């Protein structure tokens, strides 16, 4: 029986989020990676524009020289080698590696490193036309489409406005300057365009990241029944039981240590120990704790480490076991023996 989304009112548990991550279901903005790649390409060409221009001019000049003074076969072979060494290795390979690095960084900064084969496993719901239709018209897809339309429209308007202004501003200069001058005008125009375009793209990506986080958190919400079922399954999980026992032991050890450090004396018996607190001015000592088996051993161990006296008196321990109340004055039946024990410390 399918759960209605309106009934998913509970916040996702850590296990729910952890299981979703194992299936590569994470909050992911599809706009961040393209932005990282665009910025990387801009930086690459901006800082290497002059070098690339000179390099390509020298390359095409050398290609022409190869064609004139060699046979056709030698020219083709040498031209291919020159193309591979000059264009592929010197220009295309660094650019491709930078694009790859930008794509990886764009994903890693969102959700870290994830390896999962779940997204590529064939599943019936992936080819279900009804669910596919629902995904196409989901809120997530609608926002994505609107964002893409807005981005394209914004970029188009900015490019048109900048080019129009540049034409009006530089038309007279372009007609009177050489190729180097025209390239300078082109760089100036592109710089103005990017200074306007990049902040807008960054803002759009930030909004998309915020929306994707909100939408993912909303999609991972659970019903009350799902929370109960998950809790029951975790209760039966041996690993979770082990973790809970470890946490309980740690809390118990911390409590025992605190009680022992507050004690004036520890009375030890057969697999039992009693912690007593007494300060000058008190009418009677107070029974802080009664430890049995492992806890009694822990109390004695801590007492010896902290310098708290340990007195062996099994009979007195049994009196506290029978008549004592934790955090109360010692019982009347134990007063005389307690006084004697405290004198022996």
C-alpha positions in Angstrom: 0.0 0.0 0.0 1.6 3.3 -1.1 2.1 6.1 1.4 0.6 9.5 0.6 3.3 12.2 0.5 1.2 14.4 2.8 1.5 11.8 5.6 5.3 12.0 5.5 5.6 14.5 8.3 8.6 13.1 10.2 12.2 14.2 9.7 14.4 11.7 8.0 16.5 9.6 10.4 20.3 9.2 10.1 19.7 5.7 8.8 17.3 6.9 6.1 19.9 9.4 4.9 22.7 6.9 5.1 20.8 4.3 3.1 19.9 7.0 0.5 23.5 7.9 0.2 24.5 4.3 -0.4 22.0 4.4 -3.4 23.6 7.6 -4.6 20.5 9.5 -3.7 21.9 12.9 -2.5 21.2 16.5 -2.8 22.7 17.5 -6.2 22.6 20.7 -8.2 23.0 20.0 -11.9 23.9 23.6 -12.5 27.0 23.7 -10.3 29.2 21.4 -12.5 28.5 23.3 -15.8 29.3 26.6 -13.9 32.6 25.1 -12.6 33.5 24.0 -16.2 32.5 27.4 -17.7 34.6 29.3 -15.1 37.5 26.9 -15.7 37.3 27.4 -19.5 37.1 31.2 -19.1 40.2 31.3 -16.8 42.1 28.9 -19.1 41.4 31.0 -22.3 41.7 34.3 -20.5 45.2 33.7 -19.2 46.4 31.7 -22.2 44.7 33.8 -25.0 47.9 35.5 -26.2 50.0 32.3 -26.0 47.3 30.3 -27.8 47.1 32.9 -30.6 50.8 32.9 -31.1 51.1 29.2 -30.9 48.3 28.5 -33.4 49.8 31.1 -35.8 53.2 29.4 -35.6 51.5 25.9 -36.0 49.6 26.8 -39.2 52.7 28.5 -40.6 54.8 25.3 -40.0 52.1 23.2 -41.6 52.3 25.2 -44.8 56.0 24.8 -44.9 55.7 21.0 -44.6 53.3 20.9 -47.5 55.7 22.7 -49.9 59.1 21.0 -49.5 58.1 17.3 -48.9 56.3 14.6 -50.8 52.6 14.0 -50.1 53.1 11.0 -47.9 55.8 12.7 -45.9 53.8 15.8 -45.5 50.7 13.9 -44.3 52.8 11.9 -41.8 54.7 14.9 -40.5 51.5 17.0 -40.5 49.7 14.4 -38.4 52.6 14.2 -35.9 52.7 17.9 -35.7 49.0 18.1 -35.2 49.1 15.5 -32.5 52.0 17.0 -30.6 51.1 20.6 -31.2 47.3 20.6 -30.9 46.3 17.5 -29.0 49.1 17.3 -26.4 49.8 21.1 -26.0 46.3 22.5 -26.3 43.4 20.0 -26.1 44.9 17.6 -23.5 45.5 20.3 -20.8 42.1 21.9 -21.5 40.3 18.4 -21.3 42.1 17.6 -18.0 41.0 20.9 -16.5 37.4 20.3 -17.6 37.5 16.8 -16.1 39.0 18.2 -12.8 36.3 20.9 -12.7 33.5 18.3 -13.2 34.9 16.1 -10.4 35.4 19.1 -8.0 31.9 20.3 -8.8 30.4 17.0 -7.7 32.8 16.3 -4.7 32.1 19.7 -3.0 28.4 18.9 -3.1 28.3 15.4 -1.6 31.9 14.0 -1.3 33.0 10.7 -2.9 30.2 8.2 -3.6 30.5 4.9 -5.4 27.2 3.1 -6.1 25.9 0.8 -8.9 22.3 1.3 -7.8 21.5 4.0 -10.4 22.5 1.7 -13.3 20.6 -1.3 -12.1 17.5 -1.9 -14.2 14.3 -1.3 -12.3 10.6 -1.6 -13.3 9.8 1.9 -12.0 12.4 3.4 -14.3 10.5 2.3 -17.4 7.0 2.8 -15.9 5.3 5.5 -18.2 3.1 6.7 -15.4 5.9 7.3 -13.0 8.0 8.7 -15.8 5.2 11.2 -16.6 5.0 12.1 -12.9 8.7 12.8 -12.8 8.5 15.0 -15.9 5.9 17.2 -14.3 7.3 17.1 -10.8 8.1 20.3 -8.9 11.8 19.5 -9.1 11.6 19.2 -12.9 9.5 22.3 -13.3 11.9 24.4 -11.3 14.8 22.9 -13.3 13.1 23.8 -16.6 12.2 27.3 -15.4 15.8 27.9 -14.2 17.2 26.7 -17.6 14.8 29.0 -19.5 15.7 32.0 -17.3 19.4 31.2 -17.6 19.2 31.1 -21.4 17.1 34.2 -21.6 19.4 36.1 -19.3 22.5 35.1 -21.2 20.9 36.0 -24.5 19.9 39.4 -23.3 23.3 40.2 -21.8 25.1 39.1 -24.9 22.9 41.1 -27.2 23.2 44.2 -25.0 27.0 44.0 -24.6 27.6 43.3 -28.3 25.3 46.2 -29.3 27.0 48.6 -26.9 30.4 47.4 -28.1 29.6 47.9 -31.7 28.4 51.4 -31.2 31.4 52.2 -29.0 34.2 50.6 -31.0 32.9 50.8 -34.6 35.1 53.7 -35.5 38.2 52.2 -33.8 37.7 48.8 -35.4 37.6 50.2 -38.9 41.0 52.0 -38.3 43.1 49.4 -36.3 44.9 46.3 -37.3 44.3 42.6 -36.3 46.1 43.0 -33.0 44.0 46.0 -32.1 40.8 44.2 -33.1 41.7 41.3 -30.9 42.2 43.7 -28.0 38.7 45.1 -28.7 37.3 41.6 -28.7 38.9 40.8 -25.4 37.6 44.0 -23.8 34.1 43.2 -25.0 34.2 39.6 -23.7 35.6 40.8 -20.4 32.6 43.2 -19.9 30.2 40.4 -20.9 31.7 38.0 -18.4 31.8 40.5 -15.5 28.0 40.8 -15.9 27.2 37.2 -16.7 29.3 35.3 -14.1 27.8 36.9 -10.9 24.3 36.2 -12.3 25.2 32.5 -13.0 26.7 32.1 -9.6 23.6 33.5 -7.9 21.4 31.2 -9.9 23.5 28.2 -9.0 23.4 29.1 -5.3 19.6 29.4 -5.5 19.5 26.0 -7.2 21.7 24.4 -4.5 19.4 25.7 -1.8 16.3 24.4 -3.6 17.8 21.0 -4.2 18.8 20.6 -0.5 15.2 21.6 0.5 13.6 19.3 -2.1 15.9 16.3 -1.2 15.2 16.8 2.5 11.5 16.9 1.8 11.6 13.8 -0.4 13.4 11.9 2.4 10.7 12.6 5.0 9.1 9.6 6.6 5.7 8.6 7.8 5.2 7.7 11.5 4.9 4.0 10.5 8.2 4.1 8.6 9.9 5.6 11.6 8.5 2.9 13.9 9.4 0.1 11.5 12.9 1.5 11.2 13.3 1.7 14.9 12.1 -1.9 15.4 14.5 -3.1 12.7 17.4 -1.2 14.3 16.4 -2.7 17.7 17.0 -6.2 16.2 20.2 -5.2 14.4 23.2 -6.9 16.2 25.5 -4.0 15.3 23.1 -1.5 16.8 22.7 -3.6 19.9 26.5 -3.7 20.3 26.7 0.0 19.9 24.0 0.6 22.5 25.7 -1.8 24.9 29.0 0.0 24.4 27.3 3.4 25.0 25.6 2.1 28.1 28.9 0.7 29.5 30.6 4.0 28.8 27.8 6.0 30.6 27.9 3.5 33.5 31.6 3.8 33.8 31.4 7.6 33.9 28.6 7.5 36.5 30.6 5.0 38.6 33.8 7.1 38.4 31.9 10.2 39.5 30.3 8.3 42.4 33.6 6.8 43.6 35.4 10.2 43.4 32.7 11.6 45.7 33.0 8.8 48.2 34.9 8.8 51.5 35.3 5.0 51.5 34.5 1.9 49.4 33.3 -1.1 51.3 34.1 -4.3 49.4 32.3 -7.7 49.8 31.9 -10.9 47.8 31.4 -9.6 44.2 29.8 -6.5 45.7 31.0 -3.0 46.6 29.4 0.0 48.4 30.3 3.6 47.9 29.8 5.9 51.0 30.0 9.7 51.1 30.7 11.5 54.3 31.6 15.2 55.0 32.3 16.8 58.3 29.0 18.2 59.8 26.8 15.4 58.2 24.7 13.4 60.6 25.5 10.1 58.9 27.2 8.9 55.8 25.2 8.7 52.6 24.9 5.5 50.5 25.9 6.6 47.0 26.0 3.3 45.1 25.9 -0.5 45.4 27.9 -2.3 42.7 27.5 -5.9 41.8 29.8 -8.2 39.8 31.5 -6.2 37.0 30.4 -2.9 38.5 31.9 -3.7 41.9 35.2 -4.6 40.2 35.1 -1.3 38.3 34.4 0.6 41.5 37.3 -0.9 43.3 39.6 -0.4 40.4 38.6 3.3 40.1 38.9 3.8 43.9 42.5 2.5 44.0 43.4 4.7 41.0 41.9 7.8 42.7 43.3 7.1 46.1 39.9 6.3 47.7 40.2 3.8 50.6 38.8 0.3 50.0 37.8 -1.7 53.1 36.9 -5.4 52.9 33.8 -6.1 55.0 31.4 -8.6 53.3 29.0 -8.6 56.3 28.6 -4.8 56.2 28.1 -4.9 52.5 25.3 -7.4 53.0 23.6 -5.1 55.5 23.6 -2.3 52.9 22.3 -4.8 50.3 19.4 -5.7 52.6 18.5 -2.4 54.3 20.2 0.4 52.4 18.5 3.0 50.0 20.6 4.7 47.4 21.2 8.5 48.0 19.9 8.2 51.5 21.6 8.1 54.9 22.9 4.6 55.9 20.4 2.4 57.7 20.5 2.2 61.5 21.6 -1.4 61.4 24.8 -0.4 59.6 25.8 2.6 61.7 28.1 0.8 64.2 29.9 -1.4 61.6 30.3 1.6 59.3 31.9 3.7 62.0 34.3 0.8 62.7 35.1 0.4 59.1 35.8 4.1 58.5 38.2 4.1 61.5 40.1 1.2 59.8 40.8 3.1 56.6 
